[in-house]
Amino acid sequence: MSERKYNIRRHTDLDVYKKAFEASMAFFRLSKDFPKEETYSLTDQGRRSSRSVCANLAEAWRKRRYPAAFVAKLSDSEAEAAESQT
């Protein structure tokens, strides 16, 4: 088994953050073509929930020294990801 070395200095170095950010940007691009009548419902909510995944991961990173707060923020991030999927 090969050993991978990680040099993670900030939340933006995390693979999960990178993937969440890519997904958020993809949703933003796709939602530009949504019907105009969805602007204030489906489009807005989807954009906010997908961005919230990244925001909660960043908050979790900053609270990583406090296990309960860290887990709570990861849980929030997972909930927003589930909302984005829906």
N, CA, C and O of each residue as an XYZ file, in Angstrom:
344
protein
N       0.850     -1.172      0.000
C       0.000      0.000      0.000
C       0.897      1.237      0.000
O       1.816      1.348      0.811
N       0.626      2.146     -0.900
C       1.440      3.364     -0.951
C       0.950      4.372      0.087
O      -0.240      4.469      0.384
N       1.883      5.091      0.606
C       1.568      6.088      1.632
C       1.408      7.449      0.968
O       2.302      7.915      0.262
N       0.255      8.086      1.202
C       0.022      9.429      0.662
C       0.336     10.436      1.742
O      -0.033     10.261      2.904
N       1.008     11.475      1.353
C       1.310     12.548      2.292
C       0.428     13.733      1.943
O       0.326     14.142      0.787
N      -0.194     14.261      2.953
C      -1.075     15.403      2.770
C      -0.458     16.628      3.419
O       0.115     16.557      4.506
N      -0.583     17.719      2.750
C      -0.144     18.995      3.309
C      -1.376     19.889      3.368
O      -1.588     20.746      2.511
N      -2.171     19.669      4.390
C      -3.424     20.401      4.531
C      -3.213     21.524      5.537
O      -2.990     21.297      6.726
N      -3.290     22.729      5.018
C      -3.066     23.900      5.866
C      -4.329     24.712      6.073
O      -4.436     25.471      7.036
N      -5.286     24.554      5.170
C      -6.538     25.314      5.283
C      -7.673     24.473      4.712
O      -7.446     23.470      4.035
N      -8.877     24.895      4.997
C     -10.038     24.107      4.567
C     -10.098     23.941      3.056
O     -10.640     22.946      2.574
N      -9.566     24.869      2.308
C      -9.608     24.774      0.852
C      -8.681     23.687      0.304
O      -8.744     23.359     -0.881
N      -7.826     23.128      1.157
C      -6.947     22.024      0.758
C      -7.639     20.662      0.881
O      -7.135     19.667      0.360
N      -8.770     20.610      1.552
C      -9.482     19.352      1.765
C     -10.171     18.902      0.480
O     -10.813     19.705     -0.197
N     -10.037     17.625      0.146
C     -10.694     17.083     -1.047
C     -12.204     17.279     -0.979
O     -12.828     17.624     -1.982
N     -12.790     17.066      0.182
C     -14.238     17.205      0.321
C     -14.673     18.642      0.048
O     -15.728     18.869     -0.545
N     -13.874     19.606      0.475
C     -14.202     21.005      0.202
C     -14.111     21.288     -1.299
O     -14.986     21.940     -1.869
N     -13.060     20.800     -1.924
C     -12.883     21.020     -3.364
C     -14.056     20.448     -4.150
O     -14.557     21.084     -5.078
N     -14.495     19.242     -3.777
C     -15.615     18.612     -4.473
C     -16.918     19.359     -4.222
O     -17.729     19.525     -5.134
N     -17.117     19.806     -2.996
C     -18.326     20.571     -2.678
C     -18.344     21.893     -3.438
O     -19.394     22.320     -3.920
N     -17.192     22.539     -3.546
C     -17.102     23.801     -4.264
C     -17.387     23.583     -5.751
O     -18.116     24.359     -6.369
N     -16.813     22.535     -6.313
C     -17.067     22.213     -7.724
C     -18.549     21.953     -7.965
O     -19.114     22.417     -8.956
N     -19.175     21.211     -7.060
C     -20.605     20.916     -7.190
C     -21.433     22.192     -7.092
O     -22.395     22.371     -7.839
N     -21.065     23.068     -6.182
C     -21.781     24.331     -6.026
C     -21.683     25.177     -7.294
O     -22.674     25.752     -7.746
N     -20.498     25.246     -7.854
C     -20.304     26.023     -9.079
C     -21.052     25.385    -10.253
O     -21.600     26.092    -11.098
N     -21.074     24.071    -10.304
C     -21.810     23.380    -11.368
C     -23.302     23.670    -11.256
O     -23.973     23.920    -12.258
N     -23.817     23.634    -10.023
C     -25.237     23.950     -9.838
C     -25.524     25.387    -10.270
O     -26.532     25.654    -10.924
N     -24.648     26.295     -9.907
C     -24.841     27.696    -10.288
C     -24.916     27.835    -11.814
O     -25.798     28.510    -12.345
N     -23.980     27.190    -12.502
C     -23.988     27.274    -13.971
C     -25.262     26.666    -14.561
O     -25.886     27.251    -15.446
N     -25.637     25.499    -14.067
C     -26.845     24.837    -14.571
C     -28.097     25.638    -14.276
O     -29.007     25.701    -15.102
N     -28.149     26.253    -13.099
C     -29.362     26.969    -12.692
C     -29.590     28.246    -13.498
O     -30.683     28.811    -13.458
N     -28.594     28.699    -14.214
C     -28.785     29.872    -15.076
C     -29.824     29.595    -16.157
O     -30.464     30.517    -16.663
N     -29.986     28.323    -16.506
C     -30.943     27.942    -17.540
C     -32.297     27.506    -16.985
O     -33.171     27.099    -17.751
N     -32.484     27.583    -15.670
C     -33.771     27.226    -15.088
C     -34.821     28.245    -15.531
O     -34.485     29.379    -15.871
N     -36.078     27.844    -15.527
C     -37.141     28.789    -15.894
C     -37.146     30.010    -14.965
O     -36.857     29.899    -13.773
N     -37.473     31.151    -15.520
C     -37.474     32.400    -14.748
C     -38.439     32.346    -13.573
O     -38.188     32.967    -12.540
N     -39.533     31.616    -13.713
C     -40.499     31.543    -12.596
C     -39.940     30.786    -11.390
O     -40.533     30.819    -10.312
N     -38.820     30.114    -11.562
C     -38.177     29.392    -10.459
C     -37.082     30.211     -9.779
O     -36.453     29.722     -8.840
N     -36.841     31.424    -10.220
C     -35.739     32.235     -9.706
C     -35.758     32.363     -8.187
O     -34.711     32.252     -7.549
N     -36.913     32.591     -7.604
C     -36.985     32.844     -6.166
C     -37.371     31.623     -5.359
O     -37.609     31.729     -4.155
N     -37.438     30.480     -5.989
C     -37.737     29.266     -5.234
C     -36.661     28.224     -5.467
O     -35.705     28.135     -4.697
N     -36.803     27.444     -6.510
C     -35.852     26.357     -6.765
C     -34.429     26.860     -6.982
O     -33.493     26.327     -6.387
N     -34.253     27.866     -7.815
C     -32.917     28.373     -8.131
C     -32.237     28.935     -6.882
O     -31.109     28.565     -6.556
N     -32.933     29.825     -6.197
C     -32.353     30.475     -5.019
C     -32.031     29.467     -3.924
O     -30.941     29.495     -3.351
N     -32.968     28.586     -3.635
C     -32.750     27.608     -2.573
C     -31.611     26.658     -2.911
O     -30.796     26.339     -2.045
N     -31.545     26.208     -4.145
C     -30.469     25.299     -4.553
C     -29.107     25.952     -4.472
O     -28.136     25.335     -4.034
N     -29.039     27.201     -4.894
C     -27.770     27.926     -4.808
C     -27.351     28.126     -3.359
O     -26.181     27.953     -3.016
N     -28.303     28.491     -2.509
C     -27.953     28.728     -1.102
C     -27.532     27.452     -0.397
O     -26.559     27.456      0.358
N     -28.244     26.364     -0.630
C     -27.890     25.118      0.057
C     -26.553     24.572     -0.428
O     -25.778     24.042      0.369
N     -26.271     24.695     -1.727
C     -24.988     24.180     -2.225
C     -23.819     25.023     -1.711
O     -22.753     24.482     -1.414
N     -24.008     26.332     -1.604
C     -22.949     27.176     -1.032
C     -22.770     26.907      0.455
O     -21.663     27.002      0.985
N     -23.863     26.574      1.120
C     -23.811     26.330      2.558
C     -22.969     25.104      2.908
O     -22.380     25.044      3.987
N     -22.911     24.139      2.013
C     -22.051     22.963      2.251
C     -20.617     23.433      2.462
O     -19.960     23.035      3.423
N     -20.139     24.276      1.563
C     -18.764     24.800      1.661
C     -18.583     25.649      2.910
O     -17.571     25.535      3.600
N     -19.552     26.492      3.199
C     -19.454     27.358      4.376
C     -19.380     26.542      5.661
O     -18.598     26.862      6.557
N     -20.184     25.498      5.756
C     -20.166     24.660      6.954
C     -18.879     23.859      7.063
O     -18.389     23.634      8.170
N     -18.326     23.429      5.949
C     -17.030     22.747      5.995
C     -15.938     23.697      6.479
O     -15.071     23.304      7.259
N     -15.982     24.944      6.018
C     -15.004     25.933      6.483
C     -15.148     26.174      7.985
O     -14.149     26.273      8.697
N     -16.380     26.269      8.465
C     -16.595     26.455      9.902
C     -16.127     25.239     10.692
O     -15.540     25.381     11.764
N     -16.386     24.046     10.166
C     -15.934     22.823     10.844
C     -14.414     22.815     10.963
O     -13.868     22.451     12.004
N     -13.742     23.214      9.903
C     -12.284     23.262      9.916
C     -11.789     24.171     11.041
O     -10.851     23.825     11.759
N     -12.414     25.310     11.187
C     -11.991     26.258     12.223
C     -12.311     25.774     13.631
O     -11.683     26.216     14.593
N     -13.277     24.877     13.762
C     -13.670     24.373     15.081
C     -13.134     22.970     15.344
O     -13.594     22.295     16.265
N     -12.168     22.524     14.545
C     -11.681     21.148     14.653
C     -11.043     20.818     15.995
O     -10.902     19.642     16.332
N     -10.663     21.809     16.753
C     -10.068     21.556     18.073
C     -11.118     21.218     19.131
O     -10.784     20.770     20.228
N     -12.377     21.434     18.794
C     -13.488     21.210     19.713
C     -14.390     20.130     19.111
O     -15.264     20.428     18.297
N     -14.175     18.881     19.514
C     -14.846     17.747     18.859
C     -16.364     17.902     18.679
O     -16.883     17.610     17.601
N     -17.068     18.347     19.694
C     -18.529     18.453     19.572
C     -18.924     19.503     18.527
O     -19.822     19.266     17.720
N     -18.264     20.644     18.541
C     -18.564     21.702     17.566
C     -18.172     21.259     16.158
O     -18.882     21.538     15.191
N     -17.044     20.571     16.050
C     -16.577     20.065     14.765
C     -17.600     19.111     14.153
O     -17.974     19.252     12.989
N     -18.047     18.146     14.944
C     -19.019     17.164     14.472
C     -20.343     17.842     14.126
O     -20.983     17.481     13.138
N     -20.756     18.815     14.923
C     -22.003     19.525     14.653
C     -21.943     20.240     13.303
O     -22.909     20.203     12.540
N     -20.825     20.885     13.005
C     -20.686     21.594     11.728
C     -20.612     20.618     10.558
O     -21.150     20.892      9.485
N     -19.949     19.478     10.759
C     -19.932     18.454      9.711
C     -21.342     17.925      9.462
O     -21.724     17.667      8.321
N     -22.107     17.768     10.531
C     -23.490     17.324     10.404
C     -24.323     18.353      9.633
O     -25.130     17.990      8.778
N     -24.121     19.627      9.940
C     -24.816     20.695      9.205
C     -24.456     20.648      7.724
O     -25.316     20.816      6.858
N     -23.190     20.421      7.449
C     -22.724     20.356      6.066
C     -23.369     19.187      5.335
O     -23.781     19.324      4.184
N     -23.455     18.057      5.988
C     -24.072     16.882      5.389
C     -25.554     17.126      5.129
O     -26.083     16.708      4.099
N     -26.220     17.796      6.056
C     -27.642     18.119      5.871
C     -27.849     19.040      4.674
O     -28.782     18.846      3.896
N     -26.996     20.025      4.526
C     -27.103     20.932      3.370
C     -26.808     20.193      2.068
O     -27.424     20.471      1.039
N     -25.871     19.257      2.113
C     -25.568     18.469      0.917
C     -26.788     17.618      0.523
O     -27.106     17.493     -0.659
N     -27.459     17.041      1.515
C     -28.663     16.269      1.240
C     -29.762     17.163      0.663
O     -30.482     16.753     -0.247
N     -29.893     18.378      1.189
C     -30.877     19.312      0.656
C     -30.539     19.673     -0.788
O     -31.431     19.771     -1.631
N     -29.281     19.868     -1.065
C     -28.857     20.192     -2.426
C     -29.163     19.048     -3.387
O     -29.535     19.283     -4.537
N     -29.007     17.823     -2.921
C     -29.299     16.662     -3.760
C     -30.782     16.575     -4.088
O     -31.171     16.127     -5.166
N     -31.591     17.007     -3.148
C     -33.043     16.926     -3.335
C     -33.513     17.982     -4.289
O     -34.707     18.072     -4.572
